[in-house]
Amino acid sequence: MASLVKKVTEKKLSRRNFLKITAASTAGLALTGCGSLLVPTGEKYDTSAVNGQGKWITAGCNYDCGNRCLNKVLMVDGVAVRQKTDDTHPDSPEYPQQRGCVRGRAQRNQVFGADKLKYPMKRKHYTTGGGQKELRGIDEWERISWDEALTIVATELKNAKSKYGNRSILFPYFYPDPAKAIANALHHFGGYVGSWGTGSFGSWALPVMFTTGYEWWTSSVNDRFDFLNSETVVMFGLNPAWSSPGNGFYYYLQVKEAGAKFIHIDPFYNDSAAALGAEWMPIRVGTDTTLLLAIAYVLITEDDPVTNPLIDWDFLKKYTVGFDSTMMPEGADPKNNFKDYVLGTYDGQPKDPKWAFEICGLEPGKIRQLAYEIRKDKKVSMLSGYANGRISDSDALPQAFMAVGSMTGHYGKPGHNCGASPHRININCGPFLYTVGSDEKPMYGAALFGGAKGLSFPINTKINATDLWDAVLDGKANAVENPHGIIGSGPNIMQNFDIHMIFNFMGNALETSIKANKGIEAFRKVDFVVSCASYPSGTAMYSDIILPVTTFWENVGFISELGTRDAIIACSRVVDPLYEAKPCQWIAIELMKKLGMDPNELFPFSDEQGYFNSLKNTKVLEPNGEYVPLVTITAEDIAQWGVKGLPQQGKIGLQELLEKGVYQLDLKKYRYIAYEAFIKDPVANPRMTTSKKIEIHSATYAALVSELGITKKDPLPVYVPGAEGYEASFSDWKSKVKGEYPYQMFSIHYMGRAHTNFANNTWLQEAWEAPVYMSSADAQKESIKDGDTVLIQTKYGKILRRANVTERLMPGVMAIAHGSWMDLDKQTGIDKGGNENILCGTPVSGQGLSAYNSMLVKVEKWTGESLIPDSKKPKRVLA
Amino acid sequence: MGRLGFYFNQDNCIGCRTCQIACKDRNNLMPGELFRKVQTFETGAYPASGLYHYSGACNHCADAKCVKGCPTGAMYYAADGTVQHDDDKCIGCQYCSWNCPYGAPQFLEEYGIVKKCDSCKELRDGGDNPVCVDACPMRVLEFGDLDKLIEKHVAEKSTNNLSILPNSSITRPSLLIKPRQCAQDKYYFEKKEV
C-alpha cells in the first residue's frame, strides 16, 4: 500500500487505486463484492445505496466553517464508496434537512487523499536540539516508528523544561477543542506559553459586548422565522452564501422570497448580494465607520420629529447613554457626546457624507439614501460580518454600528435587528436548544471551557497572536497574564521570552497567523518543532517531527458543538484509523508515559467511554424551559458499548440517534427576539454595562481597550484611520498621490475551504481555484488579463496567484482567497502557494486586533513561469 | 407522462458547486471529469455588475444529438425517456461529445470510453432523487416529469433558453430554468477562476 501511494501523485491516481486506498482501513481486505474494480464510475453502488446492502454511517464534519451539517458515508464491504447528506425527514423551510455544503461533501477525497499523513515522520537532518535547523521546510522526510517519534518529542520536552523552563515551550493556539487532549497533557507537564487575540472576530470580539451592551454571538439577532418580518436588510461586509454554509444562506433566501429589500455594503459584489438581488453600495476596505458616522450625520441634520421622523428619540432616551449632552453617563464630559462629535461641533470636522465619501468612496447621495432606508419607522435589519472588524484600529466600528441602530431604534422588536451575524450566528439566533454533554474527563481550564473537573493552568502567559513570532525571534513581546483565549484583559506588558520549542496540535499556526515569513524564521530558530497533524500543511512541513493524527472519520465519534441551534449531529467512526494514524487521546497518553507521568490522572477511561458520557449527558430544551436528557439508554446499549453507565430515559434511543445521526427540534416552538426583555423592561433586565443601558459613550470600553496599552481608545466611536488602510495607501493624502503599495487587499473566507482545511482537496481545488480577485479597471492599468499569473507584494512578502479579473470589485481594492497552503520557491522566496499571511504583517492595535484585512499591496504581471492550477500540482506525499 | 428532466432555480443558485462535488463523488470521477459542472458568468460593468451560475449536466434532450451521432448504439433512450449509455457498446469515438452542444458526454481516458450524467437512474428506480438534487443546500435543483415541473413553476418566467446556452430548438432539452435576470443579458463573460 505504501508503495502504491508513493508512486502516484493524485493526478495519476486512478479510480482503481482510489478505491484501493479508500479500503485501506481494512488493509489486506480482498475487494470482494465491489463488482469489477474496472467499473469506470460509481453508479454500480446505486443498488447498495438504496436497498440496504451497504451501511450508511454518519461522519464527523467539524471544521471551523460556520455550521455543522449531516454527512453520511456509504460503506460497502469495508470501502467508503460515496457520501450523502440529510434525508432523515422530508425537507421544508420550516423544518429543513441539515444539508452539507461543498466542503463536507468533498471529505471522501480528503480522508482518503494520497497526501494524508500515514506514519510518524522525521526530518532527515534533525538531531537532538535541532540539527540543521535552516533545512526546516525544505528537508527530506524519513518514516520512523511511533516509539522513536514519541521518544524524540519527550526528550525535547524534557530538555526544554530542565534547561529553560516551561515558558520556553510555545503552544501557538487559543485553547482549542481539537487540541484538548494534548493541551491537557502539556499543562500537566507544567504548562506552556499560549496565545490570545481577537482571531476572526476582529473588533466584534468580547470587549465591546462586556462594555457597551451588545448581544454577542448567537444572541445577536432574532430567529430565522422573525426575519421574514423585515422590510429592509442592510448587510455590511457579509457573505453568508460562503461563510454560513449548510442551511445558513437558505434562510436568507426565505427572507428574499418574503419580499425584503437587500442592500449590500462591501467592496465586493459577492454571491450573497447577487442571489438576494441586493442593491450594491460599494465602499473601501475598513471604512465602514466613516459611512456609519455620515449616516448618523444625515439622520441628525434631516430629522424632524413631526415632519420628517428619522430618529427614534424615545429609544435613545430610554435605552442609551451618550447620544447628546443631555444623555451623558455619570461623570462624563458633556461635550464629549456622539451628536457633537458627528456634527464636528468641537473638532471642526463635520462627519458629513462629503467627508465620508472621500474615505469610503460611496457617493453622498447614496449615503443619504441609506440613512432614509434605515429610518425609524421601517422594519430594518442592520447586519454586519466580522470582516470589517479584522481591520487595524477598528475598535470604534461595532460601537458606531450600535449608535446608528440605536438612533433608529432597531432593537428588540419583530422585524428589527442590529448586530453582527456572520458564520454560525447567521440569521437564526437564540439560545441553543441543547447542551452538549461533558465527557467527564478532567480538564485544565474547565470552568472556562465546560469540562467536568477543572484544573488551573500552571502558566497563564499569552502572547498576542500577531506578535507570536516576534516573541520567538526578538526574545520579547507584549503578553497578557490571563486564562482566556480570545480576550485580553489587564495590561498587555512587554515580557521577555526564551522560546526553544514550538508544539503544534492540529492547528495551522504558521499559515493562519499574521507575519508568516517571520513565522518561518521563528520555526527555524527554535531547538525543536513538532506537529500533530492529519495533512501536510505548512506548519507540519516546517517541523522536525510529524505525528499523524486520525481524522473525524477515523475517531470514535462525537456530538458536534457550535452547530445550528436546532439540530444535534452525532457522528460515528466511519473507518478504523488509516495506516499508523492515532487519535488525540492515544498520543497524549503515550507521550505522558514517556514523560514519566501517569496518564490515568487525565485520561481515566477510553474514548468510547468519553463519547458515551457525552451522549448520556447531552440535554435538550423542552418548550417549557426544562432541560431533559437527549438519549434513552438501555442496559443492552451499555453492554454493547462495553462502558460503565446506567440506563436512562430520553427523547430518542441511542441506537436510533446514531443511525440517523441527527436529532432535530421544531424551532417554531422556541422563538427568539434579541434584546426583547431589555426593551420591555430596561430596569428589570439591564444591559451588563456600567450605566445598565446601551453605551454610545462608554468609558468602560475605552478603559478596557486602553488598559492593554496598545492604543488609546476614546469613549465615543471616533474614527481612527488604521495602519495599512486606505489613507495609508497614499504618499500624499491631500493631493491624492498614491504610495508604493497603492492597492488595499482583504482576504475572503473562501467557499472551497474552511480556513486552511481542504486547501489540499483535489475536488475542491478543481471547483474553487483560489485566485486573487482584482477589478477590471485596476487590471487594465496593470496590463493584467483574466487568468494571468500575478506577483503581489507587500512590505512583508511576495506571493504568486492567478488573477480573477472582475467587474464585481471596487477599483483600488483586491481580494485574496483565504487559506492557501504556502509553497515557497527555494531561490526567490516567493510563495507560489498564495498564502495571504505571507503578505500580511500589519501590527497589532486596539483591543489586540489581528488586522488580517488591513493589507496594502502592489501587483504586476508575473513574467516568469505561469502557475498551474492547484488541482494539477503534485500532492505532498511524504510516505 | 411527459419527458423527465431537471429544473434549475438559477436565481437562487449561489454557485457553491455542492451539486458538482456530489456528482463527482457518486460517479467516482477523476480530476478533469465532470458529469455536472457549475460555470460562473459575469455581466455588466462596475458598479452595475451581474453575476450568475449555470449548473449543467446532460439535459436528456428529446432530439439528443449524442444518440443520433452514436455509430454503435451505445447512447440510447431508456424506457423512461432519459438518455442512457451502454458502456459495453462504446468504442470511445467521441462523436457524441462533438455532437452535444452542452458538452455533456465526457471521455474517460483511462477506459477509452465516454460516459455522462445518467440522471442517477438506478437511484431513481429505487425511489431516490439524483444525488445533485438532494445535495443542493439552496434547494435549486429538481428532477421529474417536465410537464409537472412546468405546471409547478408556472408563475416563474422559466425557460430553457439562456444567452450562454445553445438555442433549445436544436436538441429540445428536458430542462427548465428560472433565470436570474442578468442571465438574459446578451453580453457576458465566463469566469474560469472562481
Interface residues (C-beta under 8 A of the other chain):
Chain A: E10 K11 L13 S14 R15 F18 L19 L38 P40 T41 G42 E43 Y45 D46 T47 A49 V50 N51 V81 R82 Q83 K84 T85 D87 D91 R99 G100 C101 V102 R105 A106 R108 N109 A241 W242 P245 G246 N247 F249 Y250 L253 K256 Y269 D271 S272 A274 A275 G277 W280 P282 M751 T762 W763 L764 E766 A767 W768 E769 P771 S775 S776 A777 D786 G787 R802 A803 N804 T806 E807 R808 L809 M810 P811 S871 K872
Chain B: D11 N12 C13 I14 G15 C16 R17 T18 Q20 I21 A22 K24 D25 R26 N27 N28 L29 M30 P31 G32 V38 E42 G44 A45 Y46 P47 S49 G50 L51 Y52 D87 L108 E110 Y111 I113 K115 D118 C120 K121 E122 L123 G126 G127 D128 V131 D134 A135 C136 P137 M138 R139 R180 Q181 F189 K191 K192 E193 V194
